Amino acid sequence: MAHKVIISGGGTGGHIFPAIAIANALRRAEPEIEILFVGAAGKMEMEKVPAAGYRIVGLDIQGINRQSLLKNIALPFKMVKSLWKSRQIIKEFGGEVAIGVGGYASGPLLMMANHIGIPTLIQEQNSFAGKTNKSLGKRAKKICVAYDGMEKFFPAERVMLTGNPIRRASVDISGKYREAIASFGLTEGKKTILVTGGSLGANTLNECIKEAVGKLIQADVQVIWQCGGYYFEKLERELTGKLPAGIKLLPFLQRMDYAYAAADVIIARAGAGTISELCVIGKPVILVPSPNVAEDHQTKNAVALVEKKAALMVTDMSARIHLVDETLKLIRDEATCVELSENIRKLALLDADEVIANEVLKLIN
């Protein structure tokens, strides 16, 4: 009889891509396995998960809104409703293990799985565990982490260093430089900066690049600028006729492998999934942690790399003054580029998806 696994969480690409990677690894290990995803209604997982070939059910759940306390009034009711629906989902589907990857939906689903007595596994992507995962970790059978020293958040005997599952197609860059450069219509041999604000884009990064277009043209560098769908039309309007052929403004990157292959230096946010990919890519990176995330975990992720001389960091607050200057300085500094590349590569863990899938199957058996 086919085993049944529930994977819960989402909200951002950083949660969804690892979840899909684990599901794919489970399918490779056991082709007959049945997998059900549980996400937050209206969030991007409701679109991305079916596109990857998996069934998903949505919970009516939200996070705490720190800007408007009024918007939190419905939260307790939504939580109770989501716990009740989670119980129904687990019973109807017959899940044997529940995996939580972070995001709103993983809280109620894993709480209910723990309550019913179904084994749970947490995949903690960041170097700093959030409140929900710390609480869920007390009863989880296994906590798969991406950074050393996570015993300070979880029971040490259940913590396992696996790394974060990554999109394998995105990091497969070997031998692709020429076709990558050609695909963006750029010039071979010219220094190229990749700017990526993650799946949703990042306003700070966009403003930094927009204000420094003249400086980038003067420095004679090329830029692949992924700005996010939300910001694209406005930026395109504002910059009509101002961008040379060597600065490519794009809403999304359909081929992340090409973007990574073409880049000499990368500017990125410090989400856990992004960092895991960057470690495998092994190129010089400047991280600009987003300040708009729970418990400032992106700064903690970035600092973990900076301390190992594996990346440079510019704060979100100082980015408009320093980011582009720091990037142009780095791209001309061969020795620092080599050092950063070598050190970030040492942190790469490529087969996290396989290792986590194996742990899930052990919990079933």
ZIWOJO-V539895 format. One record per pair of residues at least 4 apart in sequence whose ideal C-beta (glycine too) atoms are under 7 Angstrom apart, sorted by sequence separation. I is the first residue (numbers start at 1). J is the second residue. D is the distance in whole Angstrom. If there is no record, write none. Layout:
<<I,J,D> <I,J,D>>
This chain:
<<11,15,6> <13,17,5> <15,19,6> <16,20,6> <17,21,6> <18,22,6> <19,23,7> <20,24,6> <21,25,6> <22,26,6> <23,27,6> <24,28,6> <25,29,6> <26,30,6> <27,31,6> <39,43,6> <42,46,7> <44,48,6> <45,49,5> <47,51,6> <48,52,7> <50,54,7> <74,78,6> <75,79,6> <76,80,7> <77,81,6> <78,82,6> <79,83,6> <80,84,6> <81,85,6> <82,86,6> <83,87,7> <84,88,7> <85,89,6> <86,90,6> <87,91,6> <88,92,6> <89,93,6> <102,106,6> <105,109,6> <106,110,6> <107,111,6> <108,112,6> <109,113,6> <110,114,6> <111,115,6> <112,116,6> <129,133,5> <130,134,7> <131,135,6> <132,136,6> <133,137,6> <136,140,6> <150,154,6> <154,158,7> <166,170,7> <168,172,6> <176,180,5> <177,181,6> <178,182,6> <179,183,6> <180,184,7> <186,190,7> <197,201,4> <198,202,6> <202,206,7> <203,207,6> <204,208,6> <205,209,6> <206,210,6> <207,211,6> <208,212,6> <212,216,6> <213,217,6> <214,218,6> <215,219,6> <227,231,5> <228,232,7> <231,235,5> <232,236,6> <233,237,6> <234,238,6> <235,239,6> <236,240,7> <239,243,5> <243,247,5> <255,259,7> <256,260,6> <257,261,6> <258,262,6> <259,263,6> <270,274,7> <271,275,7> <272,276,6> <273,277,7> <274,278,6> <275,279,6> <277,281,6> <293,297,6> <296,300,7> <297,301,6> <298,302,6> <299,303,6> <300,304,7> <302,306,6> <303,307,6> <314,318,6> <315,319,7> <318,322,5> <319,323,4> <322,326,5> <323,327,6> <324,328,6> <325,329,6> <326,330,6> <327,331,6> <328,332,7> <329,333,6> <333,337,6> <334,338,6> <335,339,6> <336,340,6> <337,341,6> <338,342,6> <339,343,6> <340,344,6> <341,345,6> <351,355,6> <352,356,6> <353,357,6> <354,358,6> <355,359,7> <356,360,7> <357,361,7> <358,362,7> <359,363,7> <360,364,7> <361,365,6> <10,15,5> <41,46,7> <49,54,5> <90,95,5> <101,106,6> <113,118,4> <124,129,5> <129,134,5> <145,150,4> <151,156,4> <154,159,5> <166,171,6> <181,186,5> <197,202,3> <201,206,7> <216,221,6> <227,232,6> <269,274,6> <270,275,6> <291,296,7> <293,298,5> <305,310,4> <306,311,6> <314,319,5> <9,15,5> <10,16,5> <27,33,6> <39,45,4> <50,56,6> <65,71,4> <100,106,4> <114,120,6> <137,143,5> <186,192,6> <243,249,6> <253,259,5> <268,274,5> <305,311,4> <306,312,7> <330,336,6> <26,33,5> <39,46,6> <49,56,4> <65,72,6> <113,120,5> <181,188,5> <216,223,6> <278,285,5> <306,313,5> <330,337,7> <37,45,7> <64,72,6> <151,159,6> <197,205,5> <227,235,6> <290,298,5> <314,322,5> <10,19,7> <26,35,6> <100,109,7> <124,133,5> <150,159,5> <197,206,7> <289,298,4> <302,311,7> <314,323,5> <9,19,6> <39,49,7> <46,56,6> <100,110,4> <110,120,5> <178,188,7> <195,205,6> <239,249,7> <268,278,7> <289,299,4> <45,56,6> <64,75,7> <98,109,6> <122,133,6> <143,154,5> <302,313,5> <7,19,5> <23,35,5> <37,49,5> <46,58,6> <98,110,6> <266,278,7> <314,326,6> <62,75,7> <148,161,7> <236,249,6> <289,302,5> <122,136,6> <145,159,6> <195,209,6> <209,223,7> <235,249,6> <312,326,7> <7,22,7> <98,113,4> <122,137,6> <143,158,5> <145,160,7> <287,302,4> <7,23,6> <62,78,6> <120,136,7> <137,153,7> <142,158,6> <143,159,5> <144,160,5> <145,161,6> <209,225,6> <37,54,5> <39,56,5> <41,58,3> <61,78,5> <137,154,4> <141,158,7> <143,160,7> <145,162,7> <146,163,5> <266,283,6> <268,285,6> <270,287,4> <19,37,7> <37,55,7> <40,58,7> <41,59,6> <60,78,6> <61,79,7> <122,140,5> <137,155,7> <140,158,7> <142,160,6> <144,162,4> <146,164,4> <265,283,7> <287,305,7> <312,330,7> <35,54,6> <36,55,6> <37,56,4> <38,57,5> <39,58,6> <40,59,6> <41,60,5> <120,139,7> <121,140,6> <124,143,6> <134,153,5> <232,251,4> <265,284,5> <266,285,5> <267,286,5> <268,287,6> <269,288,6> <270,289,4> <98,118,6> <100,120,7> <120,140,5> <121,141,6> <127,147,4> <263,283,6> <269,289,7> <5,26,6> <36,57,7> <38,59,6> <40,61,5> <60,81,6> <61,82,5> <97,118,7> <120,141,6> <121,142,5> <122,143,5> <123,144,5> <124,145,5> <125,146,6> <129,150,7> <206,227,5> <260,281,5> <267,288,7> <269,290,5> <60,82,6> <86,108,5> <90,112,6> <96,118,7> <97,119,5> <98,120,5> <99,121,5> <100,122,5> <101,123,5> <119,141,4> <225,247,6> <227,249,6> <229,251,4> <59,82,4> <86,109,5> <90,113,6> <95,118,6> <102,125,6> <121,144,7> <223,246,7> <225,248,6> <228,251,6> <229,252,6> <97,121,6> <99,123,7> <129,153,4> <222,246,4> <223,247,5> <224,248,5> <225,249,5> <226,250,5> <227,251,6> <287,311,5> <83,108,5> <87,112,5> <107,132,5> <111,136,7> <114,139,4> <129,154,7> <206,231,5> <210,235,7> <223,248,7> <225,250,7> <291,316,5> <59,85,6> <82,108,4> <86,112,4> <90,116,6> <110,136,5> <124,150,7> <201,227,5> <226,252,7> <275,301,6> <285,311,5> <286,312,5> <287,313,5> <288,314,5> <290,316,7> <3,30,6> <59,86,7> <201,228,2> <217,244,6> <226,253,5> <271,298,6> <289,316,6> <5,33,6> <7,35,6> <16,44,7> <83,111,6> <90,118,6> <193,221,6> <195,223,6> <200,228,5> <201,229,7> <203,231,7> <210,238,7> <270,298,4> <286,314,6> <288,316,6> <10,39,4> <11,40,6> <16,45,5> <20,49,7> <79,108,6> <83,112,6> <87,116,7> <192,221,7> <197,226,7> <201,230,6> <206,235,6> <210,239,7> <213,242,6> <269,298,6> <272,301,6> <311,340,6> <2,32,4> <3,33,5> <4,34,5> <5,35,5> <6,36,5> <7,37,5> <8,38,4> <10,40,6> <191,221,5> <192,222,4> <193,223,5> <194,224,5> <195,225,5> <196,226,5> <197,227,7> <200,230,7> <201,231,5> <213,243,7> <275,305,7> <309,339,6> <310,340,6> <2,33,6> <23,54,6> <102,133,7> <191,222,7> <195,226,7> <197,228,6> <216,247,6> <270,301,5> <288,319,5> <2,34,5> <6,38,6> <11,43,5> <16,48,5> <20,52,5> <57,89,6> <190,222,5> <192,224,7> <270,302,4> <10,43,5> <16,49,7> <310,343,4> <311,344,6> <10,44,7> <213,247,7> <309,343,5> <310,344,4> <10,45,3> <187,222,7> <224,259,5> <288,323,6> <308,343,6> <100,136,6> <186,222,5> <310,347,6> <224,262,6> <125,164,5> <224,263,7> <305,344,7> <308,347,7> <184,224,6> <286,326,6> <63,104,5> <286,327,6> <62,104,6> <61,104,5> <61,105,6> <286,330,7> <59,105,5> <284,330,6> <61,108,6> <59,108,6> <38,89,6> <284,337,4> <285,340,7> <267,323,7> <284,340,4> <36,93,5> <196,253,7> <284,341,6> <283,341,6> <36,95,7> <187,246,7> <282,341,5> <285,344,7> <185,245,7> <186,246,6> <267,327,6> <205,267,6> <265,327,6> <282,344,6> <40,103,7> <282,345,4> <40,104,4> <184,248,5> <40,105,5> <194,259,5> <265,330,6> <279,344,5> <39,105,5> <265,331,5> <278,344,6> <279,345,7> <38,105,5> <202,269,6> <264,331,6> <279,347,4> <280,348,5> <194,263,4> <279,348,4> <192,262,5> <193,263,7> <280,350,6> <38,109,5> <192,263,6> <198,269,5> <183,255,7> <192,264,5> <193,265,5> <194,266,5> <195,267,5> <196,268,5> <197,269,6> <191,264,5> <198,271,6> <193,267,7> <183,258,5> <186,262,7> <198,274,6> <22,99,7> <180,258,4> <184,262,6> <176,257,6> <180,261,4> <181,262,5> <19,101,4> <176,258,7> <180,262,4> <18,101,6> <205,288,6> <6,90,7> <173,257,5> <177,261,5> <204,288,6> <172,257,5> <176,261,4> <177,262,7> <15,101,5> <170,256,4> <171,257,7> <6,93,6> <15,102,5> <170,257,6> <173,260,5> <15,103,4> <169,257,6> <173,261,4> <202,290,7> <4,93,6> <6,95,4> <167,256,7> <171,260,7> <4,94,5> <5,95,7> <8,98,7> <4,95,5> <5,96,7> <8,99,7> <9,100,6> <4,96,5> <5,97,5> <6,98,5> <7,99,5> <8,100,5> <9,101,4> <11,103,4> <3,96,6> <6,99,7> <9,102,5> <10,103,4> <11,104,6> <5,99,7> <7,101,7> <9,103,4> <10,105,6> <9,105,6> <8,105,5> <9,106,4> <8,106,4> <8,109,4> <22,123,7> <8,110,7> <6,109,7> <18,123,6> <171,277,6> <18,125,6> <166,273,7> <170,277,6> <164,272,6> <173,281,7> <216,324,7> <164,273,6> <171,280,4> <211,320,7> <215,324,6> <219,328,5> <166,276,5> <171,281,6> <221,331,7> <14,125,7> <166,277,5> <208,319,5> <164,276,4> <204,316,5> <208,320,6> <212,324,4> <163,276,6> <207,320,6> <166,280,6> <204,319,5> <208,323,5> <208,324,6> <146,272,6> <146,276,6> <193,327,6> <193,331,7> <191,331,5> <22,165,6> <21,165,4> <21,166,7> <18,164,6> <21,167,7> <126,272,5> <18,165,4> <125,272,3> <125,273,6> <17,167,5> <147,304,6> <130,294,5> <130,295,6> <128,295,6> <130,297,7> <128,297,5> <126,297,4> <128,300,4> <127,300,5> <126,300,7> <127,301,5> <126,301,6> <127,304,5> <13,198,6> <13,199,3> <163,349,3> <12,199,6> <162,349,7> <165,352,5> <12,200,7> <164,352,6> <165,353,4> <163,352,4> <162,352,5> <165,356,6> <162,355,5> <162,356,5> <160,359,7> <144,356,5> <144,359,7> <142,359,5> <142,363,7> <141,363,6> <123,356,6> <121,359,6> <121,360,6> <121,363,6> <119,363,4> <18,273,6> <17,273,6> <14,271,4> <14,272,6> <14,273,4> <13,273,7> <14,274,7> <99,360,6> <97,360,5> <97,363,5> <97,364,6> <96,364,5> <25,353,4> <29,357,5> <24,353,7> <25,354,5> <22,353,6> <26,357,5> <30,361,7> <21,353,4> <25,357,4> <29,361,6> <22,356,5> <26,360,6> <22,357,6> <5,360,6> <3,364,5>>
